[in-house]
Amino acid sequence: MELWFTEKHTKQVSFSMKVDKQLVSVQGDYQRIDVLKTPEFGRVLVLDGYLMVTEKDEFIYHEMISHVPMAVNPNIKKVLVIGAGDGGTIRELTRYASIELIDMVEIDKKVVEVCKEYLPTTACKLDDERVHIYYEDGLKFVRTKENEYDLIIVDSTDPFGPGEGLFTKEFYGNCYKALKEDGILINQHESPYYEDDAKVMERAHRQIKSTFPISKVYQMHIPTYPSGHWFFGFASKTLDPVKDLKAKEWNEKQIKTRYYNTDLHVGAFAIPNYVKELLNEE
Ligand code: SAM
């Protein structure tokens, strides 16, 4: 008998992968958590039936969410990461000796427990002494912070269920307040290709743009996400992601990456015309 995992990308489009074995299936505080073993993508984390991370392509997502801001501001010392229970973003950030503190706010403790046991590829640095994990809602956590962080990374689920509040104007306003003068906000920005994802992307960009003086989006190819064409947002009070890129400084650190490099950094911000149109950036 063959086992397959299928995620609906739209009402008319599905994406399927063959499964060798379901390694674990538990109910967390906010969502059902599954880890599957697959022949093509390695281990795969699924929350409430939605694919979050695969061992085969997670490097693209995690390198792009962390190295882009670190190459723009090499003086980042204090970081807030919201969501990120699989640990992949933390793994990349801990490669910088210059980072002194990482506050990680994950709403569902069970995701972290499951990932530590079944997804060591991404969860391997969650015990780094600079990492402080808070099990609470990122929306509430950030309300009380002012002028504290050099970088905020929102590595969340999609905007329904617990992730919903992380796509609101109130949240972006609180991130602005929590960031220092040269602070950077990176957020999971969905995709422009399918209609429902495009609506979320357009709304998030509009809200961030009305909050931060600099607000750009950048793209990458994630084979297992809907359409494969995915975006993150880069917002800041003072730093431009391309003009202020410190390419030489970043390359001197000799951080070995599989996807990110400083040429690709510049190219990732050159976005297709239909996306410019969607975001009113023509
Ligand atoms: N790479 C993933 C993706 O975009 O598909 C995201 C991965 S990570 C597992 C997302 C995490 O965000 C989940 O573990 C979830 O529990 C957490 N999360 C969702 N809403 C949250 C909130 N309001 N505050 C803190 N964490 C939240």
py3Dmol code that shows the C-alpha trace and the ligand (Angstrom):
import py3Dmol

protein = """\
ATOM      1  CA  MET A   1       0.000   0.000   0.000  1.00  0.00           C
ATOM      2  CA  GLU A   2       1.331   3.471  -0.874  1.00  0.00           C
ATOM      3  CA  LEU A   3       1.011   6.426   1.510  1.00  0.00           C
ATOM      4  CA  TRP A   4       0.827   9.979   0.102  1.00  0.00           C
ATOM      5  CA  PHE A   5       0.625  13.409   1.765  1.00  0.00           C
ATOM      6  CA  THR A   6      -1.457  15.914  -0.180  1.00  0.00           C
ATOM      7  CA  GLU A   7      -1.793  19.634   0.525  1.00  0.00           C
ATOM      8  CA  LYS A   8      -4.368  21.688  -1.315  1.00  0.00           C
ATOM      9  CA  HIS A   9      -2.642  24.778  -2.703  1.00  0.00           C
ATOM     10  CA  THR A  10      -5.962  26.143  -4.005  1.00  0.00           C
ATOM     11  CA  LYS A  11      -9.438  24.631  -4.355  1.00  0.00           C
ATOM     12  CA  GLN A  12      -8.344  23.422  -7.799  1.00  0.00           C
ATOM     13  CA  VAL A  13      -4.653  22.593  -7.231  1.00  0.00           C
ATOM     14  CA  SER A  14      -3.018  19.968  -5.007  1.00  0.00           C
ATOM     15  CA  PHE A  15       0.607  19.103  -4.270  1.00  0.00           C
ATOM     16  CA  SER A  16       1.457  15.514  -3.242  1.00  0.00           C
ATOM     17  CA  MET A  17       4.504  13.637  -2.033  1.00  0.00           C
ATOM     18  CA  LYS A  18       5.023   9.961  -1.314  1.00  0.00           C
ATOM     19  CA  VAL A  19       5.391   9.108   2.385  1.00  0.00           C
ATOM     20  CA  ASP A  20       7.459   6.237   3.814  1.00  0.00           C
ATOM     21  CA  LYS A  21       6.207   6.634   7.359  1.00  0.00           C
ATOM     22  CA  GLN A  22       4.356   8.956   9.722  1.00  0.00           C
ATOM     23  CA  LEU A  23       6.944   9.441  12.493  1.00  0.00           C
ATOM     24  CA  VAL A  24       4.694  11.298  14.943  1.00  0.00           C
ATOM     25  CA  SER A  25       1.226  12.826  15.095  1.00  0.00           C
ATOM     26  CA  VAL A  26       0.220  14.824  18.179  1.00  0.00           C
ATOM     27  CA  GLN A  27      -2.153  17.601  19.115  1.00  0.00           C
ATOM     28  CA  GLY A  28      -0.273  20.734  20.237  1.00  0.00           C
ATOM     29  CA  ASP A  29      -1.841  23.605  22.174  1.00  0.00           C
ATOM     30  CA  TYR A  30      -2.793  25.398  18.938  1.00  0.00           C
ATOM     31  CA  GLN A  31      -2.491  22.887  16.099  1.00  0.00           C
ATOM     32  CA  ARG A  32      -2.074  19.280  15.075  1.00  0.00           C
ATOM     33  CA  ILE A  33       1.597  18.450  14.544  1.00  0.00           C
ATOM     34  CA  ASP A  34       2.815  15.730  12.155  1.00  0.00           C
ATOM     35  CA  VAL A  35       6.301  14.704  11.093  1.00  0.00           C
ATOM     36  CA  LEU A  36       6.497  12.511   7.987  1.00  0.00           C
ATOM     37  CA  LYS A  37       9.435  10.621   6.525  1.00  0.00           C
ATOM     38  CA  THR A  38       9.439  10.973   2.744  1.00  0.00           C
ATOM     39  CA  PRO A  39      11.786   9.557   0.071  1.00  0.00           C
ATOM     40  CA  GLU A  40      12.104  12.825  -1.923  1.00  0.00           C
ATOM     41  CA  PHE A  41      12.057  15.571   0.735  1.00  0.00           C
ATOM     42  CA  GLY A  42      13.413  13.805   3.847  1.00  0.00           C
ATOM     43  CA  ARG A  43      11.571  14.609   7.056  1.00  0.00           C
ATOM     44  CA  VAL A  44       8.642  16.978   6.691  1.00  0.00           C
ATOM     45  CA  LEU A  45       6.904  19.072   9.380  1.00  0.00           C
ATOM     46  CA  VAL A  46       3.170  19.541   8.870  1.00  0.00           C
ATOM     47  CA  LEU A  47       0.945  21.756  11.078  1.00  0.00           C
ATOM     48  CA  ASP A  48      -2.829  21.367  10.796  1.00  0.00           C
ATOM     49  CA  GLY A  49      -2.326  19.649   7.429  1.00  0.00           C
ATOM     50  CA  TYR A  50      -0.134  22.482   6.025  1.00  0.00           C
ATOM     51  CA  LEU A  51       3.458  21.771   5.056  1.00  0.00           C
ATOM     52  CA  MET A  52       5.895  23.974   7.020  1.00  0.00           C
ATOM     53  CA  VAL A  53       9.398  22.629   6.490  1.00  0.00           C
ATOM     54  CA  THR A  54      11.070  19.858   4.522  1.00  0.00           C
ATOM     55  CA  GLU A  55      14.640  18.733   5.095  1.00  0.00           C
ATOM     56  CA  LYS A  56      15.362  19.035   1.383  1.00  0.00           C
ATOM     57  CA  ASP A  57      14.423  22.677   0.763  1.00  0.00           C
ATOM     58  CA  GLU A  58      14.409  24.324   4.221  1.00  0.00           C
ATOM     59  CA  PHE A  59      17.869  25.800   3.590  1.00  0.00           C
ATOM     60  CA  ILE A  60      16.419  28.190   1.018  1.00  0.00           C
ATOM     61  CA  TYR A  61      13.802  29.610   3.410  1.00  0.00           C
ATOM     62  CA  HIS A  62      16.097  29.812   6.446  1.00  0.00           C
ATOM     63  CA  GLU A  63      19.117  31.273   4.659  1.00  0.00           C
ATOM     64  CA  MET A  64      17.011  33.947   2.966  1.00  0.00           C
ATOM     65  CA  ILE A  65      15.148  34.936   6.131  1.00  0.00           C
ATOM     66  CA  SER A  66      18.351  35.434   8.160  1.00  0.00           C
ATOM     67  CA  HIS A  67      21.358  36.288   5.942  1.00  0.00           C
ATOM     68  CA  VAL A  68      19.623  39.089   4.003  1.00  0.00           C
ATOM     69  CA  PRO A  69      19.238  41.379   7.065  1.00  0.00           C
ATOM     70  CA  MET A  70      22.611  40.292   8.514  1.00  0.00           C
ATOM     71  CA  ALA A  71      24.372  41.365   5.300  1.00  0.00           C
ATOM     72  CA  VAL A  72      22.687  44.784   5.421  1.00  0.00           C
ATOM     73  CA  ASN A  73      23.511  45.503   9.065  1.00  0.00           C
ATOM     74  CA  PRO A  74      26.545  43.541  10.346  1.00  0.00           C
ATOM     75  CA  ASN A  75      26.143  45.236  13.757  1.00  0.00           C
ATOM     76  CA  ILE A  76      22.958  43.363  14.634  1.00  0.00           C
ATOM     77  CA  LYS A  77      23.300  42.157  18.227  1.00  0.00           C
ATOM     78  CA  LYS A  78      19.815  41.726  19.647  1.00  0.00           C
ATOM     79  CA  VAL A  79      17.248  39.742  17.674  1.00  0.00           C
ATOM     80  CA  LEU A  80      13.582  38.875  18.213  1.00  0.00           C
ATOM     81  CA  VAL A  81      12.269  35.854  16.299  1.00  0.00           C
ATOM     82  CA  ILE A  82       8.520  35.213  16.304  1.00  0.00           C
ATOM     83  CA  GLY A  83       7.285  31.685  15.519  1.00  0.00           C
ATOM     84  CA  ALA A  84      10.141  29.578  14.102  1.00  0.00           C
ATOM     85  CA  GLY A  85       9.417  26.533  16.295  1.00  0.00           C
ATOM     86  CA  ASP A  86      11.286  24.226  13.916  1.00  0.00           C
ATOM     87  CA  GLY A  87      14.526  26.072  14.782  1.00  0.00           C
ATOM     88  CA  GLY A  88      15.876  26.611  11.234  1.00  0.00           C
ATOM     89  CA  THR A  89      16.011  30.410  11.516  1.00  0.00           C
ATOM     90  CA  ILE A  90      17.757  30.147  14.892  1.00  0.00           C
ATOM     91  CA  ARG A  91      20.309  27.703  13.418  1.00  0.00           C
ATOM     92  CA  GLU A  92      21.290  30.263  10.758  1.00  0.00           C
ATOM     93  CA  LEU A  93      21.399  33.218  13.188  1.00  0.00           C
ATOM     94  CA  THR A  94      23.639  31.369  15.673  1.00  0.00           C
ATOM     95  CA  ARG A  95      26.318  31.211  12.946  1.00  0.00           C
ATOM     96  CA  TYR A  96      27.046  34.898  13.696  1.00  0.00           C
ATOM     97  CA  ALA A  97      29.358  35.290  16.681  1.00  0.00           C
ATOM     98  CA  SER A  98      28.409  38.995  16.685  1.00  0.00           C
ATOM     99  CA  ILE A  99      24.811  38.265  17.742  1.00  0.00           C
ATOM    100  CA  GLU A 100      24.586  38.505  21.521  1.00  0.00           C
ATOM    101  CA  LEU A 101      20.964  37.618  22.224  1.00  0.00           C
ATOM    102  CA  ILE A 102      18.069  35.941  20.428  1.00  0.00           C
ATOM    103  CA  ASP A 103      14.588  36.097  21.982  1.00  0.00           C
ATOM    104  CA  MET A 104      12.372  33.513  20.320  1.00  0.00           C
ATOM    105  CA  VAL A 105       8.615  33.695  20.899  1.00  0.00           C
ATOM    106  CA  GLU A 106       6.775  30.545  19.859  1.00  0.00           C
ATOM    107  CA  ILE A 107       3.104  30.139  20.752  1.00  0.00           C
ATOM    108  CA  ASP A 108       3.102  26.327  20.756  1.00  0.00           C
ATOM    109  CA  LYS A 109       5.626  24.587  23.033  1.00  0.00           C
ATOM    110  CA  LYS A 110       4.757  21.216  21.558  1.00  0.00           C
ATOM    111  CA  VAL A 111       6.122  22.262  18.128  1.00  0.00           C
ATOM    112  CA  VAL A 112       9.535  22.876  19.715  1.00  0.00           C
ATOM    113  CA  GLU A 113       9.446  19.578  21.632  1.00  0.00           C
ATOM    114  CA  VAL A 114       8.480  17.595  18.525  1.00  0.00           C
ATOM    115  CA  CYS A 115      11.112  19.334  16.341  1.00  0.00           C
ATOM    116  CA  LYS A 116      13.867  18.745  18.900  1.00  0.00           C
ATOM    117  CA  GLU A 117      13.064  15.031  18.802  1.00  0.00           C
ATOM    118  CA  TYR A 118      12.169  14.465  15.137  1.00  0.00           C
ATOM    119  CA  LEU A 119      13.730  17.346  13.171  1.00  0.00           C
ATOM    120  CA  PRO A 120      17.308  17.806  14.433  1.00  0.00           C
ATOM    121  CA  THR A 121      18.368  19.209  11.022  1.00  0.00           C
ATOM    122  CA  THR A 122      16.617  22.466  11.916  1.00  0.00           C
ATOM    123  CA  ALA A 123      16.238  22.261  15.719  1.00  0.00           C
ATOM    124  CA  CYS A 124      19.963  21.642  16.391  1.00  0.00           C
ATOM    125  CA  LYS A 125      20.771  25.108  17.811  1.00  0.00           C
ATOM    126  CA  LEU A 126      17.721  25.790  19.974  1.00  0.00           C
ATOM    127  CA  ASP A 127      19.848  25.122  23.076  1.00  0.00           C
ATOM    128  CA  ASP A 128      22.469  27.767  22.158  1.00  0.00           C
ATOM    129  CA  GLU A 129      23.069  29.856  25.299  1.00  0.00           C
ATOM    130  CA  ARG A 130      22.180  33.107  23.495  1.00  0.00           C
ATOM    131  CA  VAL A 131      18.679  31.787  22.690  1.00  0.00           C
ATOM    132  CA  HIS A 132      15.853  32.535  25.147  1.00  0.00           C
ATOM    133  CA  ILE A 133      12.560  30.859  24.286  1.00  0.00           C
ATOM    134  CA  TYR A 134       9.245  32.374  25.422  1.00  0.00           C
ATOM    135  CA  TYR A 135       6.128  30.289  24.921  1.00  0.00           C
ATOM    136  CA  GLU A 136       3.530  32.950  24.226  1.00  0.00           C
ATOM    137  CA  ASP A 137       1.746  34.863  21.487  1.00  0.00           C
ATOM    138  CA  GLY A 138       4.201  37.026  19.523  1.00  0.00           C
ATOM    139  CA  LEU A 139       1.479  39.628  19.032  1.00  0.00           C
ATOM    140  CA  LYS A 140       1.233  40.191  22.802  1.00  0.00           C
ATOM    141  CA  PHE A 141       4.980  39.887  23.462  1.00  0.00           C
ATOM    142  CA  VAL A 142       5.916  42.680  21.099  1.00  0.00           C
ATOM    143  CA  ARG A 143       3.306  45.123  22.516  1.00  0.00           C
ATOM    144  CA  THR A 144       5.427  45.759  25.597  1.00  0.00           C
ATOM    145  CA  LYS A 145       8.771  46.350  23.807  1.00  0.00           C
ATOM    146  CA  GLU A 146      10.289  49.698  22.895  1.00  0.00           C
ATOM    147  CA  ASN A 147      13.562  50.517  21.112  1.00  0.00           C
ATOM    148  CA  GLU A 148      15.001  47.093  22.018  1.00  0.00           C
ATOM    149  CA  TYR A 149      15.849  45.024  18.950  1.00  0.00           C
ATOM    150  CA  ASP A 150      18.172  45.447  15.957  1.00  0.00           C
ATOM    151  CA  LEU A 151      16.243  42.822  14.017  1.00  0.00           C
ATOM    152  CA  ILE A 152      12.788  41.240  14.215  1.00  0.00           C
ATOM    153  CA  ILE A 153      12.100  38.140  12.129  1.00  0.00           C
ATOM    154  CA  VAL A 154       8.515  36.943  11.778  1.00  0.00           C
ATOM    155  CA  ASP A 155       8.794  33.259  10.863  1.00  0.00           C
ATOM    156  CA  SER A 156       5.140  32.426  11.267  1.00  0.00           C
ATOM    157  CA  THR A 157       2.446  30.188   9.892  1.00  0.00           C
ATOM    158  CA  ASP A 158      -0.063  31.582   7.368  1.00  0.00           C
ATOM    159  CA  PRO A 159      -2.583  34.254   8.440  1.00  0.00           C
ATOM    160  CA  PHE A 160      -5.208  31.972   9.876  1.00  0.00           C
ATOM    161  CA  GLY A 161      -5.318  30.282  13.284  1.00  0.00           C
ATOM    162  CA  PRO A 162      -2.588  31.471  15.686  1.00  0.00           C
ATOM    163  CA  GLY A 163      -0.661  33.290  12.923  1.00  0.00           C
ATOM    164  CA  GLU A 164      -3.534  35.630  12.033  1.00  0.00           C
ATOM    165  CA  GLY A 165      -2.557  38.482  14.387  1.00  0.00           C
ATOM    166  CA  LEU A 166       0.967  38.565  12.919  1.00  0.00           C
ATOM    167  CA  PHE A 167      -0.411  39.975   9.647  1.00  0.00           C
ATOM    168  CA  THR A 168      -2.115  43.052  11.157  1.00  0.00           C
ATOM    169  CA  LYS A 169      -1.339  46.769  11.148  1.00  0.00           C
ATOM    170  CA  GLU A 170      -1.330  46.781  14.954  1.00  0.00           C
ATOM    171  CA  PHE A 171       1.411  44.148  14.966  1.00  0.00           C
ATOM    172  CA  TYR A 172       3.581  45.944  12.389  1.00  0.00           C
ATOM    173  CA  GLY A 173       3.187  49.180  14.393  1.00  0.00           C
ATOM    174  CA  ASN A 174       4.375  47.433  17.537  1.00  0.00           C
ATOM    175  CA  CYS A 175       7.357  45.978  15.664  1.00  0.00           C
ATOM    176  CA  TYR A 176       8.263  49.513  14.526  1.00  0.00           C
ATOM    177  CA  LYS A 177       8.199  50.638  18.166  1.00  0.00           C
ATOM    178  CA  ALA A 178      10.198  47.608  19.362  1.00  0.00           C
ATOM    179  CA  LEU A 179      12.968  48.230  16.822  1.00  0.00           C
ATOM    180  CA  LYS A 180      15.945  50.547  17.300  1.00  0.00           C
ATOM    181  CA  GLU A 181      16.600  53.436  14.883  1.00  0.00           C
ATOM    182  CA  ASP A 182      18.443  51.249  12.350  1.00  0.00           C
ATOM    183  CA  GLY A 183      16.267  48.195  13.066  1.00  0.00           C
ATOM    184  CA  ILE A 184      15.048  45.766  10.378  1.00  0.00           C
ATOM    185  CA  LEU A 185      11.793  43.784  10.185  1.00  0.00           C
ATOM    186  CA  ILE A 186      11.767  40.630   8.053  1.00  0.00           C
ATOM    187  CA  ASN A 187       8.464  38.847   7.625  1.00  0.00           C
ATOM    188  CA  GLN A 188       7.025  35.827   5.893  1.00  0.00           C
ATOM    189  CA  HIS A 189       5.225  37.522   3.013  1.00  0.00           C
ATOM    190  CA  GLU A 190       3.373  34.726   1.173  1.00  0.00           C
ATOM    191  CA  SER A 191       3.198  34.464  -2.623  1.00  0.00           C
ATOM    192  CA  PRO A 192       1.752  36.553  -5.482  1.00  0.00           C
ATOM    193  CA  TYR A 193       0.764  33.665  -7.739  1.00  0.00           C
ATOM    194  CA  TYR A 194      -2.502  32.160  -6.512  1.00  0.00           C
ATOM    195  CA  GLU A 195      -5.361  34.538  -5.803  1.00  0.00           C
ATOM    196  CA  ASP A 196      -5.837  33.943  -2.057  1.00  0.00           C
ATOM    197  CA  ASP A 197      -2.083  34.136  -1.294  1.00  0.00           C
ATOM    198  CA  ALA A 198      -1.791  37.241  -3.485  1.00  0.00           C
ATOM    199  CA  LYS A 199      -4.502  39.024  -1.488  1.00  0.00           C
ATOM    200  CA  VAL A 200      -2.605  38.369   1.759  1.00  0.00           C
ATOM    201  CA  MET A 201       0.641  39.526   0.208  1.00  0.00           C
ATOM    202  CA  GLU A 202      -0.894  42.741  -1.127  1.00  0.00           C
ATOM    203  CA  ARG A 203      -2.570  43.586   2.207  1.00  0.00           C
ATOM    204  CA  ALA A 204       0.559  42.856   4.274  1.00  0.00           C
ATOM    205  CA  HIS A 205       2.706  45.008   1.993  1.00  0.00           C
ATOM    206  CA  ARG A 206       0.192  47.883   2.108  1.00  0.00           C
ATOM    207  CA  GLN A 207       0.123  47.785   5.915  1.00  0.00           C
ATOM    208  CA  ILE A 208       3.904  47.555   6.337  1.00  0.00           C
ATOM    209  CA  LYS A 209       4.437  50.350   3.795  1.00  0.00           C
ATOM    210  CA  SER A 210       2.151  52.647   5.757  1.00  0.00           C
ATOM    211  CA  THR A 211       4.184  51.896   8.922  1.00  0.00           C
ATOM    212  CA  PHE A 212       7.847  51.859   7.780  1.00  0.00           C
ATOM    213  CA  PRO A 213       9.582  54.453   5.534  1.00  0.00           C
ATOM    214  CA  ILE A 214      11.444  51.647   3.723  1.00  0.00           C
ATOM    215  CA  SER A 215       9.398  48.610   2.740  1.00  0.00           C
ATOM    216  CA  LYS A 216      10.523  46.144   0.051  1.00  0.00           C
ATOM    217  CA  VAL A 217       9.812  42.523  -0.813  1.00  0.00           C
ATOM    218  CA  TYR A 218      12.270  39.889  -2.014  1.00  0.00           C
ATOM    219  CA  GLN A 219      11.756  36.562  -3.699  1.00  0.00           C
ATOM    220  CA  MET A 220      13.056  33.027  -3.632  1.00  0.00           C
ATOM    221  CA  HIS A 221      12.221  29.632  -5.030  1.00  0.00           C
ATOM    222  CA  ILE A 222      10.789  27.159  -2.511  1.00  0.00           C
ATOM    223  CA  PRO A 223       9.756  24.008  -4.415  1.00  0.00           C
ATOM    224  CA  THR A 224       7.324  22.695  -1.771  1.00  0.00           C
ATOM    225  CA  TYR A 225       5.370  25.943  -1.175  1.00  0.00           C
ATOM    226  CA  PRO A 226       2.309  26.907  -3.251  1.00  0.00           C
ATOM    227  CA  SER A 227       3.519  27.870  -6.770  1.00  0.00           C
ATOM    228  CA  GLY A 228       7.152  27.591  -5.581  1.00  0.00           C
ATOM    229  CA  HIS A 229       7.504  31.382  -5.787  1.00  0.00           C
ATOM    230  CA  TRP A 230       7.745  32.804  -2.260  1.00  0.00           C
ATOM    231  CA  PHE A 231       8.476  36.229  -0.763  1.00  0.00           C
ATOM    232  CA  PHE A 232       9.750  37.807   2.419  1.00  0.00           C
ATOM    233  CA  GLY A 233       9.298  41.450   3.385  1.00  0.00           C
ATOM    234  CA  PHE A 234      12.194  43.749   4.366  1.00  0.00           C
ATOM    235  CA  ALA A 235      11.144  46.868   6.265  1.00  0.00           C
ATOM    236  CA  SER A 236      13.270  49.403   8.067  1.00  0.00           C
ATOM    237  CA  LYS A 237      13.358  52.942   9.398  1.00  0.00           C
ATOM    238  CA  THR A 238      16.667  53.870   7.744  1.00  0.00           C
ATOM    239  CA  LEU A 239      18.372  50.999   5.909  1.00  0.00           C
ATOM    240  CA  ASP A 240      17.770  50.135   2.253  1.00  0.00           C
ATOM    241  CA  PRO A 241      18.263  46.400   1.559  1.00  0.00           C
ATOM    242  CA  VAL A 242      20.206  46.956  -1.679  1.00  0.00           C
ATOM    243  CA  LYS A 243      21.896  50.376  -1.302  1.00  0.00           C
ATOM    244  CA  ASP A 244      23.079  49.531   2.217  1.00  0.00           C
ATOM    245  CA  LEU A 245      24.186  45.956   1.479  1.00  0.00           C
ATOM    246  CA  LYS A 246      27.663  45.363   2.984  1.00  0.00           C
ATOM    247  CA  ALA A 247      28.658  42.693   0.460  1.00  0.00           C
ATOM    248  CA  LYS A 248      32.418  42.823   1.083  1.00  0.00           C
ATOM    249  CA  GLU A 249      32.004  42.651   4.852  1.00  0.00           C
ATOM    250  CA  TRP A 250      29.551  39.749   4.627  1.00  0.00           C
ATOM    251  CA  ASN A 251      31.775  37.786   2.228  1.00  0.00           C
ATOM    252  CA  GLU A 252      34.772  38.259   4.527  1.00  0.00           C
ATOM    253  CA  LYS A 253      32.939  36.306   7.223  1.00  0.00           C
ATOM    254  CA  GLN A 254      33.136  33.229   4.951  1.00  0.00           C
ATOM    255  CA  ILE A 255      29.809  31.822   6.041  1.00  0.00           C
ATOM    256  CA  LYS A 256      29.152  28.799   3.838  1.00  0.00           C
ATOM    257  CA  THR A 257      25.655  28.894   2.350  1.00  0.00           C
ATOM    258  CA  ARG A 258      23.884  26.748  -0.243  1.00  0.00           C
ATOM    259  CA  TYR A 259      21.387  29.308  -1.607  1.00  0.00           C
ATOM    260  CA  TYR A 260      22.228  32.807  -0.379  1.00  0.00           C
ATOM    261  CA  ASN A 261      25.043  34.903  -1.808  1.00  0.00           C
ATOM    262  CA  THR A 262      25.442  38.657  -2.096  1.00  0.00           C
ATOM    263  CA  ASP A 263      24.802  38.741  -5.896  1.00  0.00           C
ATOM    264  CA  LEU A 264      21.563  36.838  -5.379  1.00  0.00           C
ATOM    265  CA  HIS A 265      20.731  39.264  -2.535  1.00  0.00           C
ATOM    266  CA  VAL A 266      20.592  42.149  -5.027  1.00  0.00           C
ATOM    267  CA  GLY A 267      18.704  40.117  -7.638  1.00  0.00           C
ATOM    268  CA  ALA A 268      16.095  38.906  -5.138  1.00  0.00           C
ATOM    269  CA  PHE A 269      14.802  42.474  -4.780  1.00  0.00           C
ATOM    270  CA  ALA A 270      14.278  42.801  -8.581  1.00  0.00           C
ATOM    271  CA  ILE A 271      10.679  41.671  -8.773  1.00  0.00           C
ATOM    272  CA  PRO A 272       8.520  40.662 -11.773  1.00  0.00           C
ATOM    273  CA  ASN A 273       6.146  43.215 -13.323  1.00  0.00           C
ATOM    274  CA  TYR A 274       2.951  41.417 -12.294  1.00  0.00           C
ATOM    275  CA  VAL A 275       4.148  41.504  -8.673  1.00  0.00           C
ATOM    276  CA  LYS A 276       5.017  45.219  -8.926  1.00  0.00           C
ATOM    277  CA  GLU A 277       1.509  45.786 -10.244  1.00  0.00           C
ATOM    278  CA  LEU A 278      -0.068  43.776  -7.417  1.00  0.00           C
ATOM    279  CA  LEU A 279       1.878  45.802  -4.841  1.00  0.00           C
ATOM    280  CA  ASN A 280       1.404  49.162  -6.601  1.00  0.00           C
ATOM    281  CA  GLU A 281       5.179  49.486  -6.954  1.00  0.00           C
ATOM    282  CA  GLU A 282       5.288  50.247 -10.705  1.00  0.00           C
TER     283      GLU A 282
END
"""
ligand_1 = """\
27
SAM
N 8.562 27.987 7.596
C 7.218 27.963 7.990
C 6.216 28.361 6.981
O 6.132 29.547 6.632
O 5.485 27.504 6.509
C 6.979 28.550 9.338
C 7.548 27.619 10.312
S 7.374 27.758 12.009
C 7.008 26.083 12.328
C 5.893 28.647 12.309
C 5.571 28.687 13.799
O 4.876 29.885 14.082
C 4.682 27.545 14.289
O 5.424 26.684 15.104
C 3.566 28.246 15.078
O 3.231 27.611 16.294
C 4.165 29.634 15.291
N 3.184 30.701 15.501
C 2.025 30.902 14.835
N 1.389 31.977 15.323
C 2.166 32.487 16.315
C 2.041 33.595 17.193
N 0.962 34.393 17.169
N 3.031 33.828 18.100
C 4.127 33.018 18.135
N 4.288 31.940 17.322
C 3.322 31.682 16.427
"""
view = py3Dmol.view(width=600, height=400)
view.addModel(protein, "pdb")
view.setStyle({"model": 0}, {"cartoon": {"style": "trace"}})
view.addModel(ligand_1, "xyz")
view.setStyle({"model": 1}, {"stick": {}})
view.zoomTo()
view.show()
